């Protein structure tokens, strides 16, 4: 207690309310804002928030500014007429600070993505969360991840699961990994890395049919007009036949293939000249129209998309550049020779020449059982045209029963742990709206002569309290409902070319206080100017009168 009695509180109050302290905190605030603006431009808004805007250090500087304003005001009490404007200005600044605090604590800042005619009420917020779900037990455990700009150690344990580290920004480093689950020796699990090169591009491509390969390593990929199609190695022999019908049938479960000619199956045509093949299977018949769909039609003429037997028409791939890869073999259609050609590929061997503008492909690595995997590595994100082109992976490192696993926002993980099925995922915190929204139409205007969007707008249907209503959302024309404000933010396009819209969702309870504080700033500045200007005029008149006397 004696220590506190010895403090000179008046001296502290005078220092915090002094011009010197104000200059210090304003200078620090300016430095933080310059750094934040730079980081936001190059590394994205999320990184700038984590590294600058929402850090304890920046919050402390803002609190220092608020203290400076409060103490500067109290030091000039009791009120003096010439400082009325000054009091109003500083009161406005205090009210703005209070409004900002209310927004920070209780506000909502997120986004909602709407697909055409699909109602949605889920708002995606900024907080990262890690979810552990036990589907059979109907139980879920959620952990809020640190709001940090760099990798952070967590070391939190739950039910034999250790959450080790969190990477808010990461990129994938390619490795071959052992599979998580066990598969029969005859299972279709092979993967291959290729190097493709032509006059315009050069790129490594990894394709896989392994069940655990994930979306990073699909079985199909495109590069400009050229498509890469990865199939089980056992199907290659059917490509080599160059059978007249150019049709192949295969069993997707066993990867066995055959041609209609090898089974003596006639290829018939309908009255509209559409080809079809009737295949007897287990005392029933499957009818294929292979030029339209790989799936058969059953006895009731219903498409059976669950059938393990598929049909493939090579004719469909003769007009456009298409490369079929079977691990250590590659097939393509030669328009000059008018037949399908097969070439052998050797690991780290010579490249195979392809018939498209000097293109060539070589086999870098082939694995029959290992899984291609991108291990997350912490990095600094890079932004281009408002989108992250590097560091868009958020990942968590786990340790379960002595073995390491990774879970990312792109790759959830499903495991069987001591007889229990457990699902892990890295996602964002969500908020369910008290109403639903659906996109009815999306419009976009482009700059003349380019594909660059000039403007875009969304027509949205709102479902609230059993009543639907239509709304038009575009720049400077938000939609408001039940305290929520929806702004046009961005858009995306799915694999089918369909446009989805993303609306920013905002709830700002502190906005009225910030508006009031801003009005007080303007009013106080005008008042302070008039009072000072009137005082100068009075002093000038007094001096003139004195001179005349």
Secondary structure, DSSP 8 states (H G I E B T S, - for coil): -HHHHTS-HHHHHHHHTSHHHHHHHHHHHHHHHHHHHHHHHHH-HHHHIIIIITSHHHHHHHHHHHHHHHHHHHTT-S--GGGHHHHHHHHHHHHHHHHHHHHHHH-EEEEEEEBBTB-EEEEEEEEEEEEEEETTTTEEEEEE----SS-EEEEEEETTEEEEEEEEEEEEEEEEE--SS---TTS---EEEEEEE-SS-EEEEEEE--TT--TTS-SEEEETTEEEEE--GGGHHHHHT--TT-EEEEETTT--EE-HHHHT---EE-TT--EEEEEEETTEEEEE-TTT-SSEE-TTS-EETT-SEEEEEGGGGSSS-EEEE-SSEEEEEETTTTEEEEEE--BT---EE-SSTT-EEEEEEEESS-EEEEEEEE---EEETTEEEE--EEEEEEEETTEEEEEESS--EEEEETTEEEEEEEEEEEEEEEEEEEEEEEEEEE-TTSS-EEEEEEEEEEEETTEEEEEEEBTTB-EEETTEEEEEEEEEE-TTS-EEEEEEEEE-TTHHHHHHHHHHHHHHHHHHHHHHHHHHHHHHHHHHHHHH-
